[in-house]
């Protein structure tokens, strides 16, 4: 116990951002900071760090007042000289930029500072992570620990719509570092291979997705789904915006890849 205690430490809430404040730490030390403080973990501690909104049951609290965040949303472990992030929660975890780590996915954390964001429907919750590259010399939010985790406001999709959208967005679901929607011709080809008795073409697939975009724009007020809302050149922006929103609301999830035969 004493050895472990010497390798796992507490970071106080008032330490400041890890982007600036860097406590002295041996190379490879993991530093994680949430809304109520954080922890430091030596690379040889053999310690799994848990984070989520349920402060009594995790090591680092994040999103404590938002029931869309899972009570245990993820963990960070040391594997073969690498720190690995695992998403065990419902909502995606976003790296800087647009890369999303979905439920069940894992990603390597690199040396230096990495802000991670739990992408909830109403806001993103920051979890700061720093891996030391070299040794160097506020309350008031309502606590929602025991509440049921909300599903993020997912939308109803008809089976045909889900099939096309999962095919269109499979690079997002497969954790591609720079995901983009599939081309319509590729969508039509894959759906024809999957369901040869049905007539699938690029126009049919595009029409189905366009109807979903218009419906969510009108009924849910989601911006960026109509051509007049996006500055030219539009390119893949409309479908990218749609897929990102469906992922954030967990309307489509990694498990949906099963309908493609995965």
SERO-4910 file (N, C-alpha, C, O; in steps of 0.05 Angstrom, whole numbers):
BEGIN
 pado doro    nc1    nc2    nc3   cac1   cac2   cac3    cc1    cc2    cc3    oc1    oc2    oc3
  Unk    A     17    -24      0      0      0      0     17     25      0     12     44    -14
  Unk    A     39     24     16     57     48     18     70     53     -9     74     76    -17
  Unk    A     79     32    -23     92     35    -49     73     47    -69     80     65    -84
  Unk    A     48     37    -69     28     47    -88     22     77    -82     20     93   -100
  Unk    A     20     83    -56     14    111    -49     36    130    -58     30    153    -64
  Unk    A     60    120    -59     82    137    -68     82    141    -98     96    159   -108
  Unk    A     67    125   -112     67    127   -141     40    138   -152     38    144   -176
  Unk    A     21    142   -135     -5    153   -143    -10    177   -124    -11    174   -100
  Unk    A    -14    201   -136    -17    225   -120    -42    240   -127    -55    235   -148
  Unk    A    -50    259   -111    -73    276   -115    -65    303   -126    -45    315   -118
  Unk    A    -80    312   -146    -76    339   -157    -99    356   -146   -122    350   -151
  Unk    A    -93    378   -132   -114    394   -120   -130    409   -141   -121    414   -164
  Unk    A   -155    416   -134   -173    429   -153   -162    456   -163   -166    464   -185
  Unk    A   -147    470   -145   -138    497   -152   -110    496   -165    -97    517   -166
  Unk    A   -102    474   -176    -76    472   -188    -74    488   -214    -52    497   -222
  Unk    A    -97    494   -227    -96    508   -252    -95    488   -275    -92    464   -271
  Unk    A    -97    498   -299    -98    481   -323    -71    466   -326    -50    477   -322
  Unk    A    -73    441   -334    -49    425   -340    -35    435   -366    -13    427   -371
  Unk    A    -48    452   -381    -35    463   -404    -13    482   -396      5    488   -412
  Unk    A    -15    492   -371      5    511   -361     19    501   -336     44    501   -335
  Unk    A      3    492   -317     15    483   -291     23    454   -294      6    436   -297
  Unk    A     49    449   -292     59    422   -295     75    414   -270     98    423   -266
  Unk    A     63    398   -252     78    390   -228    102    373   -236    103    360   -257
  Unk    A    123    375   -219    147    358   -224    139    329   -225    125    319   -207
  Unk    A    147    315   -246    139    287   -249    160    272   -266    172    284   -284
  Unk    A    164    247   -260    182    230   -276    171    226   -304    147    227   -308
  Unk    A    189    223   -324    179    218   -351    159    194   -352    163    174   -339
  Unk    A    138    198   -367    117    177   -370     95    179   -349     76    164   -351
  Unk    A     98    197   -330     77    200   -309     51    211   -322     52    229   -338
  Unk    A     29    199   -314      3    208   -324     -9    228   -304    -10    223   -280
  Unk    A    -18    251   -315    -31    271   -299    -59    276   -311    -61    281   -335
  Unk    A    -79    274   -295   -107    277   -304   -121    296   -286   -120    293   -261
  Unk    A   -135    316   -297   -149    336   -282   -178    339   -291   -183    343   -315
  Unk    A   -196    337   -272   -225    341   -278   -236    365   -264   -221    384   -258
  Unk    A   -262    365   -259   -275    389   -248   -269    393   -219   -270    416   -209
  Unk    A   -262    372   -204   -257    374   -176   -229    366   -168   -225    356   -145
  Unk    A   -210    369   -186   -183    360   -180   -176    336   -197   -190    328   -215
  Unk    A   -153    324   -190   -145    301   -207   -125    284   -193   -122    284   -168
  Unk    A   -109    268   -210    -90    250   -199    -65    248   -217    -66    255   -241
  Unk    A    -44    240   -204    -19    234   -219    -13    204   -215    -16    194   -193
  Unk    A     -4    191   -236      1    162   -234     28    157   -247     32    163   -271
  Unk    A     46    145   -232     72    138   -243     69    116   -264     51     99   -262
  Unk    A     87    115   -283     84     95   -305     86     66   -295     77     48   -309
  Unk    A     99     61   -272    102     34   -263     84     28   -239     89     10   -223
  Unk    A     63     44   -235     46     40   -212     27     17   -215     17      7   -195
  Unk    A     22      7   -239      2    -14   -243    -26     -6   -235    -40    -22   -223
  Unk    A    -33     19   -240    -58     31   -230    -76     38   -254    -67     51   -273
  Unk    A   -101     31   -252   -121     39   -273   -137     63   -262   -149     61   -241
  Unk    A   -136     85   -277   -150    109   -269   -178    110   -282   -180    107   -306
  Unk    A   -198    114   -265   -226    115   -274   -236    144   -273   -229    159   -255
  Unk    A   -251    151   -293   -263    178   -293   -292    177   -301   -300    159   -316
  Unk    A   -308    196   -292   -336    197   -298   -350    217   -279   -336    231   -264
  Unk    A   -377    218   -280   -390    238   -264   -395    230   -235   -400    247   -218
  Unk    A   -392    204   -229   -398    194   -202   -373    196   -185   -357    177   -182
  Unk    A   -369    219   -172   -344    224   -158   -338    203   -136   -314    197   -133
  Unk    A   -357    193   -121   -350    173   -101   -339    147   -113   -327    131    -98
  Unk    A   -344    142   -139   -337    116   -150   -316    118   -172   -310     97   -185
  Unk    A   -304    141   -176   -283    145   -196   -259    160   -183   -262    171   -162
  Unk    A   -237    160   -197   -214    174   -187   -214    204   -195   -204    221   -180
  Unk    A   -225    210   -219   -226    237   -228   -255    243   -238   -265    229   -255
  Unk    A   -267    264   -227   -294    270   -233   -295    289   -257   -280    308   -259
  Unk    A   -314    284   -275   -318    301   -298   -348    300   -305   -360    279   -307
  Unk    A   -360    324   -310   -388    326   -317   -407    318   -295   -427    305   -300
  Unk    A   -400    325   -270   -416    315   -247   -445    324   -248   -462    311   -236
  Unk    A   -451    347   -260   -479    357   -260   -494    350   -285   -516    360   -289
  Unk    A   -483    333   -302   -495    326   -328   -501    296   -329   -482    280   -330
  Unk    A   -526    288   -327   -533    260   -327   -530    247   -354   -534    222   -356
  Unk    A   -523    261   -374   -516    249   -400   -489    235   -398   -483    216   -414
  Unk    A   -472    245   -380   -445    233   -376   -449    208   -359   -464    208   -339
  Unk    A   -436    186   -366   -438    161   -351   -425    164   -324   -405    179   -320
  Unk    A   -435    148   -305   -423    149   -278   -394    140   -279   -377    153   -266
  Unk    A   -388    119   -294   -361    112   -300   -358    114   -331   -367     97   -345
  Unk    A   -346    136   -340   -346    141   -369   -322    130   -383   -323    125   -407
  Unk    A   -300    125   -369   -277    115   -383   -255    108   -364   -257    113   -339
  Unk    A   -233     98   -374   -210     91   -358   -184     95   -374   -185     95   -399
  Unk    A   -162     98   -360   -136    101   -372   -118     80   -359   -115     80   -334
  Unk    A   -105     64   -375    -87     43   -365    -60     45   -379    -57     56   -401
  Unk    A    -40     33   -366    -13     32   -377     -9      4   -389    -11    -16   -376
  Unk    A     -3      4   -415      1    -21   -430     25    -20   -448     26     -4   -466
  Unk    A     45    -36   -443     69    -38   -460     81    -10   -465     85     -2   -488
  Unk    A     86      4   -443     99     30   -444     82     51   -458     92     72   -467
  Unk    A     55     47   -459     37     67   -471     14     71   -451      5     52   -438
  Unk    A      4     95   -450    -21    100   -436    -44     98   -456    -44    111   -476
  Unk    A    -64     82   -449    -87     77   -467   -113     87   -454   -119     81   -431
  Unk    A   -128    101   -470   -154    111   -462   -176     92   -472   -175     84   -495
  Unk    A   -195     84   -455   -217     68   -463   -243     82   -456   -246     92   -434
  Unk    A   -261     83   -475   -288     96   -470   -307     74   -463   -314     57   -479
  Unk    A   -317     74   -438   -336     55   -428   -364     68   -425   -383     55   -416
  Unk    A   -366     94   -431   -391    108   -427   -408    109   -453   -400     98   -473
  Unk    A   -431    121   -451   -449    123   -473   -440    143   -494   -443    139   -518
  Unk    A   -431    166   -484   -424    188   -502   -396    186   -513   -379    174   -501
  Unk    A   -391    198   -537   -364    198   -548   -345    215   -532   -354    234   -517
  Unk    A   -320    210   -534   -299    226   -523   -284    238   -547   -274    223   -564
  Unk    A   -282    265   -547   -269    278   -570   -241    286   -564   -235    299   -543
  Unk    A   -222    279   -582   -195    290   -581   -196    318   -594   -215    325   -607
  Unk    A   -175    334   -590   -174    360   -603   -178    356   -633   -166    338   -646
  Unk    A   -195    372   -645   -203    368   -673   -230    353   -674   -247    358   -658
  Unk    A   -232    334   -692   -258    321   -696   -257    291   -690   -278    277   -693
  Unk    A   -235    280   -681   -233    252   -676   -250    244   -652   -246    255   -630
  Unk    A   -268    225   -655   -285    216   -634   -278    187   -626   -275    170   -643
  Unk    A   -276    183   -600   -272    156   -589   -299    147   -578   -309    158   -558
  Unk    A   -311    127   -591   -338    119   -585   -338     98   -563   -317     87   -555
  Unk    A   -361     91   -553   -364     71   -532   -351     45   -542   -357     35   -563
  Unk    A   -334     34   -525   -320      9   -532   -294     12   -547   -279     -7   -551
  Unk    A   -288     37   -555   -263     42   -570   -241     50   -551   -246     58   -528
  Unk    A   -216     47   -561   -192     54   -546   -174     71   -563   -175     70   -588
  Unk    A   -157     87   -550   -139    104   -565   -114    108   -547   -116    110   -523
  Unk    A    -91    111   -561    -66    117   -546    -64    146   -540    -71    163   -556
  Unk    A    -55    152   -516    -49    180   -508    -19    185   -511     -3    169   -501
  Unk    A    -13    206   -524     15    212   -530     27    232   -509     12    244   -494
  Unk    A     53    234   -508     67    252   -489     58    281   -494     53    289   -516
  Unk    A     57    296   -472     49    323   -473     21    327   -464      9    310   -451
  Unk    A     10    350   -471    -17    358   -462    -38    351   -482    -36    356   -506
  Unk    A    -60    338   -472    -83    330   -490   -109    337   -475   -116    324   -456
  Unk    A   -123    357   -485   -150    362   -474   -170    342   -486   -172    341   -511
  Unk    A   -185    328   -470   -205    310   -479   -233    321   -472   -235    335   -452
  Unk    A   -252    316   -489   -279    327   -485   -300    305   -486   -302    291   -506
  Unk    A   -315    302   -465   -339    285   -466   -361    300   -479   -370    321   -469
  Unk    A   -370    290   -502   -388    306   -519   -417    300   -511   -429    280   -521
  Unk    A   -429    317   -494   -457    314   -486   -474    332   -503   -464    351   -516
  Unk    A   -500    327   -504   -518    342   -522   -518    372   -516   -519    389   -534
  Unk    A   -516    380   -490   -518    408   -483   -491    422   -481   -490    446   -485
  Unk    A   -470    407   -476   -444    419   -474   -422    397   -474   -429    373   -473
  Unk    A   -397    405   -477   -375    387   -476   -361    390   -449   -358    413   -439
  Unk    A   -353    368   -437   -340    369   -411   -310    362   -414   -303    342   -425
  Unk    A   -294    380   -404   -265    378   -407   -252    360   -387   -258    362   -363
  Unk    A   -235    342   -397   -218    325   -380   -190    330   -390   -183    323   -412
  Unk    A   -173    343   -373   -146    349   -381   -127    326   -376   -128    314   -354
  Unk    A   -110    320   -395    -91    298   -392    -63    308   -400    -60    322   -421
  Unk    A    -44    302   -385    -16    307   -392      1    283   -385     -1    272   -363
  Unk    A     18    275   -403     38    254   -398     65    268   -398     74    279   -418
  Unk    A     78    266   -375    103    280   -372    124    269   -391    129    245   -392
  Unk    A    136    287   -407    157    279   -425    184    280   -412    203    266   -421
  Unk    A    187    295   -390    212    297   -376    207    308   -348    187    321   -344
  Unk    A    224    301   -329    220    311   -302    224    341   -301    242    351   -315
  Unk    A    207    356   -286    208    385   -284    204    394   -255    186    390   -238
  Unk    A    236    411   -258    231    425   -234    204    442   -237    195    456   -219
  Unk    A   -293    500   -178   -305    511   -156   -333    502   -151   -350    504   -169
  Unk    A   -336    496   -134   -359    480   -127   -386    494   -134   -386    514   -149
  Unk    A   -407    483   -124   -434    495   -129   -450    480   -149   -475    483   -150
  Unk    A   -438    463   -166   -453    449   -186   -469    427   -172   -458    413   -154
  Unk    A   -493    422   -180   -509    401   -168   -497    374   -174   -488    368   -196
  Unk    A   -496    357   -154   -484    330   -157   -505    311   -166   -527    309   -154
  Unk    A   -499    295   -187   -518    277   -199   -507    249   -199   -510    234   -218
  Unk    A   -493    241   -177   -479    215   -176   -497    191   -180   -491    174   -196
  Unk    A   -520    191   -166   -536    167   -166   -558    166   -186   -572    146   -188
  Unk    A   -561    188   -202   -583    189   -221   -578    170   -244   -556    162   -250
  Unk    A   -600    163   -258   -598    147   -282   -585    163   -304   -590    186   -307
  Unk    A   -566    150   -318   -553    163   -341   -573    167   -364   -584    147   -373
  Unk    A   -576    192   -372   -595    197   -394   -583    188   -421   -558    185   -423
  Unk    A   -600    183   -440   -591    171   -465   -582    192   -486   -575    184   -508
  Unk    A   -581    218   -478   -570    238   -496   -589    248   -517   -581    262   -535
  Unk    A   -615    242   -514   -635    254   -533   -634    241   -560   -635    256   -580
  Unk    A   -632    215   -562   -629    202   -588   -655    205   -604   -676    209   -592
  Unk    A   -652    203   -630   -674    206   -649   -684    180   -660   -668    161   -662
  Unk    A   -709    178   -667   -720    154   -680   -711    153   -709   -714    172   -724
  Unk    A   -702    130   -717   -695    125   -745   -710    100   -754   -711     80   -739
  Unk    A   -720    101   -778   -732     77   -790   -710     57   -798   -687     66   -803
  Unk    A   -715     31   -798   -694     11   -804   -679     18   -830   -654     15   -830
  Unk    A   -692     26   -851   -679     33   -876   -661     57   -872   -639     58   -884
  Unk    A   -669     77   -857   -653    100   -852   -628     93   -836   -606    102   -842
  Unk    A   -631     76   -815   -608     68   -799   -588     53   -816   -564     57   -814
  Unk    A   -598     35   -833   -580     20   -851   -563     38   -868   -539     34   -869
  Unk    A   -575     57   -881   -561     75   -899   -542     93   -883   -519     97   -891
  Unk    A   -551    103   -861   -534    121   -845   -510    107   -833   -488    118   -831
  Unk    A   -514     82   -824   -491     67   -813   -471     61   -835   -447     62   -830
  Unk    A   -481     54   -858   -463     49   -881   -448     75   -888   -424     75   -892
  Unk    A   -463     97   -890   -451    123   -897   -430    131   -877   -409    142   -884
  Unk    A   -435    126   -851   -418    136   -830   -401    115   -817   -392    118   -794
  Unk    A   -395     93   -830   -381     71   -818   -352     78   -811   -341     67   -792
  Unk    A   -340     98   -825   -313    106   -817   -313    119   -790   -293    117   -775
  Unk    A   -334    134   -783   -337    146   -757   -339    124   -736   -327    125   -715
  Unk    A   -356    104   -742   -361     83   -723   -337     64   -719   -334     51   -699
  Unk    A   -320     63   -740   -295     47   -738   -272     62   -727   -249     52   -728
  Unk    A   -277     86   -717   -256    102   -703   -234    110   -722   -210    111   -714
  Unk    A   -240    118   -746   -221    129   -765   -211    156   -753   -228    172   -745
  Unk    A   -185    161   -752   -175    186   -741   -185    211   -755   -188    232   -743
  Unk    A   -190    209   -781   -200    232   -797   -225    223   -813   -223    220   -837
  Unk    A   -247    217   -799   -270    205   -813   -284    224   -833   -286    248   -828
  Unk    A   -293    212   -855   -310    226   -874   -332    207   -883   -328    183   -882
  Unk    A   -355    218   -891   -376    200   -902   -366    185   -926   -350    196   -942
  Unk    A   -376    161   -930   -370    146   -955   -383    160   -979   -402    175   -976
  Unk    A   -371    156  -1002   -383    166  -1027   -409    151  -1032   -412    128  -1024
  Unk    A   -428    165  -1045   -454    152  -1050   -451    126  -1067   -465    107  -1062
  Unk    A   -432    127  -1086   -428    103  -1102   -419     79  -1085   -427     56  -1089
  Unk    A   -402     85  -1065   -392     64  -1048   -414     54  -1030   -416     30  -1024
  Unk    A   -431     72  -1020   -454     64  -1003   -472     46  -1019   -480     25  -1009
  Unk    A   -478     53  -1044   -496     37  -1061   -484      9  -1066   -498    -11  -1066
  Unk    A   -457      9  -1071   -444    -17  -1077   -445    -35  -1052   -452    -59  -1055
  Unk    A   -439    -24  -1028   -439    -41  -1005   -467    -51   -997   -470    -74   -988
  Unk    A   -487    -34  -1000   -514    -42   -994   -524    -63  -1014   -539    -81  -1007
  Unk    A   -516    -60  -1039   -523    -80  -1059   -510   -107  -1053   -523   -128  -1056
  Unk    A   -485   -107  -1044   -471   -131  -1036   -485   -144  -1012   -488   -168  -1010
  Unk    A   -494   -127   -994   -506   -136   -969   -535   -147   -974   -543   -167   -962
  Unk    A   -550   -133   -991   -578   -140   -997   -582   -141  -1027   -594   -122  -1038
  Unk    A   -573   -161  -1040   -574   -163  -1069   -602   -164  -1081   -606   -157  -1104
  Unk    A   -622   -171  -1065   -649   -172  -1075   -663   -145  -1075   -685   -142  -1086
  Unk    A   -650   -125  -1064   -661    -98  -1063   -647    -80  -1084   -624    -85  -1091
  Unk    A   -661    -60  -1093   -650    -42  -1113   -637    -18  -1099   -651      1  -1090
  Unk    A   -610    -19  -1098   -596      3  -1085   -579     18  -1106   -565      6  -1121
  Unk    A   -582     44  -1106   -567     61  -1123   -558     86  -1108   -570     92  -1087
  Unk    A   -539    101  -1118   -530    125  -1104   -553    145  -1099   -553    158  -1077
  Unk    A   -571    149  -1118   -592    168  -1114   -612    160  -1092   -621    177  -1077
  Unk    A   -617    134  -1091   -636    125  -1070   -624    130  -1042   -637    140  -1024
  Unk    A   -598    123  -1039   -585    126  -1013   -584    156  -1006   -590    164   -983
  Unk    A   -577    173  -1025   -575    202  -1020   -602    214  -1013   -604    231   -996
  Unk    A   -623    204  -1026   -650    214  -1020   -659    207   -992   -670    224   -978
  Unk    A   -653    183   -983   -660    175   -956   -646    193   -935   -659    202   -916
  Unk    A   -620    198   -939   -605    214   -920   -615    243   -921   -617    256   -900
  Unk    A   -621    253   -944   -630    281   -947   -656    285   -931   -661    305   -919
  Unk    A   -674    264   -932   -699    266   -918   -694    267   -888   -708    281   -873
  Unk    A   -674    252   -878   -668    252   -849   -657    280   -841   -664    290   -821
  Unk    A   -640    291   -858   -629    317   -852   -651    338   -850   -652    354   -831
  Unk    A   -669    338   -869   -691    357   -870   -709    354   -846   -718    373   -834
  Unk    A   -714    329   -838   -732    323   -816   -720    333   -789   -734    345   -773
  Unk    A   -694    327   -785   -681    335   -760   -677    365   -759   -679    378   -738
  Unk    A   -673    378   -783   -670    407   -784   -697    420   -776   -697    440   -761
  Unk    A   -719    410   -786   -745    421   -781   -756    415   -753   -765    433   -739
  Unk    A   -754    390   -745   -767    381   -721   -750    386   -696   -760    392   -674
  Unk    A   -723    384   -699   -705    387   -676   -689    413   -677   -675    419   -657
  Unk    A   -690    427   -699   -676    453   -701   -646    450   -701   -631    468   -692
  Unk    A   -636    427   -712   -607    423   -713   -595    439   -735   -604    436   -758
  Unk    A   -575    456   -730   -563    472   -751   -543    457   -768   -533    435   -759
  Unk    A   -538    467   -791   -517    456   -808   -525    432   -824   -507    418   -834
  Unk    A   -551    427   -827   -560    404   -842   -572    411   -869   -578    393   -885
  Unk    A   -575    437   -874   -587    446   -900   -566    462   -915   -549    475   -903
  Unk    A   -567    460   -941   -547    472   -958   -544    502   -954   -522    513   -955
  Unk    A   -567    515   -949   -566    544   -945   -553    552   -919   -548    576   -914
  Unk    A   -549    533   -901   -537    539   -875   -507    535   -874   -494    541   -854
  Unk    A   -496    525   -896   -467    519   -897   -454    535   -919   -463    534   -942
  Unk    A   -433    549   -913   -420    565   -934   -407    547   -955   -397    525   -949
  Unk    A   -407    555   -981   -394    539  -1002   -364    539   -999   -353    558   -987
  Unk    A   -350    518  -1009   -362    494  -1021   -373    475  -1000   -360    471   -979
  Unk    A   -397    464  -1005   -410    448   -985   -396    421   -981   -392    413   -958
  Unk    A   -389    408  -1003   -375    383  -1001   -390    362   -984   -414    358   -988
  Unk    A   -375    351   -965   -387    331   -947   -398    343   -921   -406    328   -903
  Unk    A   -399    370   -919   -405    383   -894   -432    375   -883   -435    370   -859
  Unk    A   -452    374   -900   -480    368   -890   -481    340   -878   -492    337   -856
  Unk    A   -470    320   -892   -471    293   -881   -452    290   -857   -458    275   -839
  Unk    A   -430    304   -857   -411    303   -834   -426    315   -810   -424    303   -788
  Unk    A   -439    337   -813   -454    349   -791   -475    330   -780   -479    328   -756
  Unk    A   -490    318   -799   -511    299   -791   -499    275   -776   -509    269   -754
  Unk    A   -478    263   -786   -467    239   -773   -456    246   -746   -459    231   -727
  Unk    A   -442    269   -744   -431    277   -718   -453    281   -697   -450    272   -674
  Unk    A   -475    293   -706   -497    297   -687   -510    270   -679   -517    266   -656
  Unk    A   -513    252   -698   -524    226   -691   -506    210   -672   -516    195   -655
  Unk    A   -480    214   -675   -461    201   -656   -462    213   -629   -463    199   -608
  Unk    A   -463    240   -628   -463    254   -602   -488    247   -586   -487    244   -562
  Unk    A   -511    243   -600   -536    237   -586   -540    206   -583   -560    197   -573
  Unk    A   -520    191   -591   -520    161   -590   -544    150   -605   -554    129   -599
  Unk    A   -553    165   -626   -574    154   -643   -563    131   -660   -577    111   -664
  Unk    A   -538    133   -669   -524    111   -680   -499    105   -663   -486    124   -654
  Unk    A   -493     80   -659   -471     72   -641   -455     50   -655   -463     39   -675
  Unk    A   -432     44   -643   -414     25   -655   -428     -2   -660   -422    -16   -679
  Unk    A   -446    -10   -641   -459    -36   -644   -476    -38   -669   -482    -60   -678
  Unk    A   -484    -15   -681   -500    -15   -705   -485    -26   -729   -497    -33   -749
  Unk    A   -458    -28   -727   -443    -40   -749   -451    -69   -754   -445    -80   -776
  Unk    A   -465    -81   -735   -475   -108   -739   -494   -111   -763   -495   -132   -776
  Unk    A   -508    -89   -769   -527    -91   -791   -513    -91   -818   -525    -97   -839
  Unk    A   -487    -85   -818   -470    -87   -842   -456   -114   -844   -441   -119   -862
  Unk    A   -462   -131   -824   -450   -157   -824   -425   -160   -807   -412   -181   -807
  Unk    A   -417   -138   -793   -394   -139   -775   -399   -157   -751   -382   -161   -734
***
